[in-house]
Amino acid sequence: MELLDDSVVPARARDVKQEAREFADEYIAPNAEAYYESGEYPWEVLEAGMDAGLVAQDIGEEYGGKGFDLAQVLAIAEEFYRADAGIALTLQLASFGAEMVEQYGTEEQKEEYLRPVAENDQISGLAVSEPQTGSDLAGMTTEAEKVEGGYELTGEKYWVGNAVEADWLTVYAKTGESDDRYSNYTLFIVETDSDGYEAEHIPEKMGMRASKQGHIVFEDCFVPEENVVGSEGGGFYVLADFFNHGRVIVGGHGLGLAAAAIEEAEAFIDEREAFGRTIDEFQAVQHTISDMRIGFESARALNWRACEKVANNEDAGYWAALAKTKSTEVATDCAEQGMKLHGGRSILTDRRIARVYRDVRIPVIYEGANDIQRNLIYRQSR
């Protein structure tokens, strides 16, 4: 039975979902193992994705994109992540942060920065987390000091996708000291060739090795005033809204990974023989697969419901947190069970299930760790 069927997918997203599946089968899956082993940035696959019209196309048509909505981006995420999480993350981070520029930026910013990303001439990124601070968005210490004509950024950012590769980033920095700690932050467009911007890749990760994250040091990095996104002091609120949409997509990351784990487990049990028969004939094995599918189908139904709720701004924070938490934790469970069913072969590094097992540890952390999501779920349900 097809795991990522389109019966729960809105009709408007089904064509792009099929395009994403065909692309993933041709370009992502065949290259997944090689890029995992090398840890190199998958420029060739990224460029193919750009040529296929599947990268950065959530940017509006008036700025060179296709205007993909939340459901269409979620549909792409499911298919890409089933093929390989590391390459998929690279493809989806190519326009990371651009959505905020489109929604809150000036027309001049959109023409100068959005259009080249939508037309696949540039890639972007988002710099929020810091070496000692991740989930506490109102606890970041990188500062933007007001100077003549703009601001000077001083501080560090960590876990930044495309910190080295991007042409520009949306950077979250502190601009105030008011008692309302949530009104002290502002978003800036920062070109990565600016003086005072230095970036290097962080140490190698255990999973998603085809996606590269970096450590940025800002030292009196000048940013012109016209590069403020939205208003000074409004950065936290812009980012909170952005993450609601992002968490639905991260739920799609989990769904794709869960589907990959289930596929690998089912293929293995159909071939592995023990005690004179294939192990799919054992009831304990059948129950394990059944539990994996129960978890997967539950998460997928919730995720697609959340997609509609967030798109319509109906208790968006609540539904986004539910979807992100459930889908990424189901992926973790499915990978764990898939490893168990593979037995000793599960620890071989050339096994897809072993890659999935390493990769699933990452989406439970990024876009807000799941314990933080539980805080949000509780507060927003009261």
N, C-alpha and C positions, 0 to 999 in steps of 0.2 A: 504494500500500500504506500502510495506516494506521500512523503513526509511534508514537503514544502509545496503542496498543491495550492492552486489559486482560488479555492472556493471561499476562503475568508478574506481574500484580497479585493478591494474595490475594483470595479471594471476599468477605471481610468489608469490603474497601476499594472494591469496584467500584461500589456504589451512590453513595457520596459522591464518587467520581471523576466519575461521570456528572453529578451535581449541580454539581460544580465546573466541568465543561466547559460546561454550559448557562449557568451564571452568567457565566463568562468571556466567552462568546459574546455575551451580552446586555449586560453592564455594563462589562467591562474593555476588550475589544478596540475597541469603538466610541469609547471615550473616551481611548485611549492617546495618540494624536497630540496632542490638545488639551492634555492634562495635561503631556506632554513639553514642548510649546511654552511653556506658562504657568509651569511649575515650581511650581504650587500644590499644596497638600496635598489629596488627593482625598477630602474628607470625605463627599461624596455617595455615592461608590462604597463606601467603608468602611461607611457606614450600611446600604447595600443588602446588603452581605456579612453584616452582623450580622443583618439581618432574615431572610436566607436560611439562617442557622444554620451559616455557614462560617467564622466568625471566633471565635477563642479557645475553640473547642469541644474542644480537647485537655484542658481542665480536667475533672475527674471530675464525674459526675452528682450526687454528694452536695454539691457546691459550685455547682451550677447549670449545668454544662456537659454535654457529651455523652460525654465520656471517649474521644475519638478516640485511637487508638493511633498508633504511629510510622508504620505502613504507610498509614493513612488520611490522616495529615498529608502524607506524601510524595506520595500520589496527588493531593491538592489542589494541592501545590506544582507538580507537572508541568503541570497544566492552567492554573493562574494565570499561571505564567511564560511559557508559550507565548503567552498573550494579551498580556501586557506586564509587564516585570520591575519597573518602578517602582511601579505600582499594586499589583502582587502583593506586593512587599516591605512596603508600608504595611499591607496586610491581615494579613500574617503576623507583623508586629512588634507588632500591637495587644495581644498577650498575652506579649510577649517577657520572659523572666525569671520569669514566673508559675509555670512548671513546677518551678522550684527551691523556690518557696514551698510548692507543693503537696506536694513530696516530703520537704522538710526542715523546713518551718515548723510552728509550733504551731497548735492548733485555733483559737485566737483570731485569729491572723494570717490563716488561711484564710477565716474568716468575714468579717473586716473588709476584706481586700484581694482575695482570690481571687473571692469571690462577685460583687462588682460588675463585675469583668472578664468573668467567664463569662456574666453576664446582660447584658453589653454596655452597662453604665452608665458604665464607666470604661475607660481603656486604660493599659497599663503599658509598661515599657522596661527595658533593662539597660545599666548604665554600668560598663565595664571599661577600655577603652583610654584612653590619655592623649595629650596633644599630642606627646610624644617617645617614647612606649612603646606598642607594640601587641601583638606576639606573645609577649613575655616577661612571662608572667603573674606571675612572682615578682619582677618588677622595677618594679612600679607604686609610685608615691610618694605618692599621695593618702593621708593619714593620718586615722585615727579615734582621737582621744585620749579615754581613759576619764575621765569627770567624774561628778559626783553625778547619779544617775538615768539615766545613759546615756553617750553619746559625742558628741564634737564633730568634725565632718568638716572638713578643710582640704585644698585641692588642686584639681586640675582633671581633667575627663574630656572626651574628644573622640570624634567619630564616633558619638555616642549617638543611636540611633533614638528618636524621640518625646521628646527632651530638653525640647522646648518644649511639646509637645502632651499628654504623659502626665499622669495624675493622680498616679502614684507610680512609682518606679524601684527595681530591685534594684541596689545600688551595692556595688562591690568596693573595699575599702580596707584599708590596712595597720594592723595592731593590735599587732604584735610586732617584736622585734629578735633573735630566736633564730638560732643557727647554721643551723638547718634553715629556709632561706628560704621553703620551701613551706608552712610552718606559721605564717606571719606575717600572714595575710590573713583577713578576715572579710567576710561579706555582710550588708548592711543593707537594710531597706525604708525608703526616703526619700520622703516626700510632697513633691511639687514646689512646694507653696505654703509650704514651711518657710522661716523666716528664715535667711538665709545661703546660700540656693540661688538662683543666677542662671544663666539659660541663654539662648543665642541660637543661631540657625541658623548653621552653618558656611557658607563661600562656596559658590556653586553648583557642583554636580558636572557632569561631562560626560555622565553617564549616570544612569539611574534617578532622573530629576528629580522624579518624583511621590512619592518617598520623602524625607522630611526628616530630616537628621541635625543634631546640635547640639553646642555647646561649653558645658560646665558649669563654673562656678566655685563651689566651696564655701568659705565663709569663716565658720568657727566655727558650722557648721550643726549644730544639736542634733538628735540622733536618740535616742529613748528606748530603754532597754535591752531592752524587750520587742520591739523591731523587729529584733533580731539574728536572722538566718536560720540555723538550725542552731546550731553552737557557735562560740565565739570561736576563731579560728585554723584553722577548718575550711573557709574559703572557697575556697581553691585546689582542694581535692579535690572539693568540690561542683560547682565550675565545670567542672573537667575532665570529670566525668561528664556534665554538661549538654551540653557541646560535642560529645561523641560522638554524641548524638542529633541535635544541630543540624547536624553536618556531613553526616549522611545526608540531611537536608532540603535543605541547600545543594547537595548532589549533584542533587536534584530541580530546584533552580533552574537548574542547568546543563543538565539534560535538556530542560526546557521551552524554554530559549533555543536550544539546538541544534535542536530540532524546528522552531522558528520560522524559523531560518536555512535549514534544508533546504526547508521549505515555500515560502519566498520564492524560493529559487534554482530550484526545480523549476517553479514557476509562471512565472518569468521566461524560462527557456530554452525553454519550450513556445510562447512567443509571439514572442520576439525572432528576427528574420530577418537572415541575413547570407549573402552569396554564393549567393543564390537558394534558401535553405532555412532552416528554423528551426534554431537552434543546438543543440537537443537531438539532432540527427542526427550531430553531430561526435563522434568517438570520445574525444577529449580531454575534452570536456564530460561525456560519459557516465562516464568514469573518475573525474572529479572528484566527481560526484554519488555514484558507487559508494563512493568512499573516505569521503565524508561519512556515508553510511549505515552503513558498516562501523564507523566510530568511534562513531557514535551507538548502534548495537545492542550493541556491546561494553560501552560505558559503562552503558547501561541494565541489562544483565544483571548487571553487577558491582554497581550501585547497589541493585538489589532484593535481591540476595544479601546485601549488607552490611546492608540494613535488617533482615533476619531475624536475622543474627548479632548486631547491636547490641541488638535487642529482647530477645534471649535472653542478653545479656551474655557472648557468646563472643568473646573477644579484641576487645572493642568498639572500643578505640582504634585498633587496626590496621585493622579493616574500615572504620571511619568515615573514616580518613585516605585509604585507597585510593579510596573512593567519591567523596569531595569532590574530590580531586585529579583523578581521571580524568574525571569528568563536567564539571567546570568548564573543564578544558583542551580537551576535545572541543568544548564550546560555543564556545570561543575559535577553534578551528581551523575549525569549520563556518561561523562568522561571517566569518572571513577568506576562505574559499573562496567563500562566497556573495557577498561584495563583489567578488571577482575576476570571477565569472561575470556580475555586473551591469555590469561595465565602468564607463564614465563616469557612468552613472546612479547608481552606488553612493554617490557623494558628495553627492547631493541630500538635504537634511535631511528632506524629507517622505517618504522611502522607509523602509519598515519595516526593511529590511535594515541601513540606516544606524543606526537606533535600536538594533537588536540588537547591532551591531558595537560601539557605545559601551557598552552595558549589560554585555556579557560580560567587560569588564575588571574589573568590581567583584567578582563572586563568587570569582575566583581569589585575592582578598585577604581578604575578610571571613571570619569564623569560623576564623581561622588561615591565614596566607598559605601557598601551596602548597609553598614551599621548607621551611617548618616542618613541613608534613605529611610531606614526604619524610624528614625527620629522625625523625619518629615511626614511620613505616613501617619504617625500617631498625632502629631500636632495639627495636621491639616484635616484630620478626620473628626476633630473635636468641635 
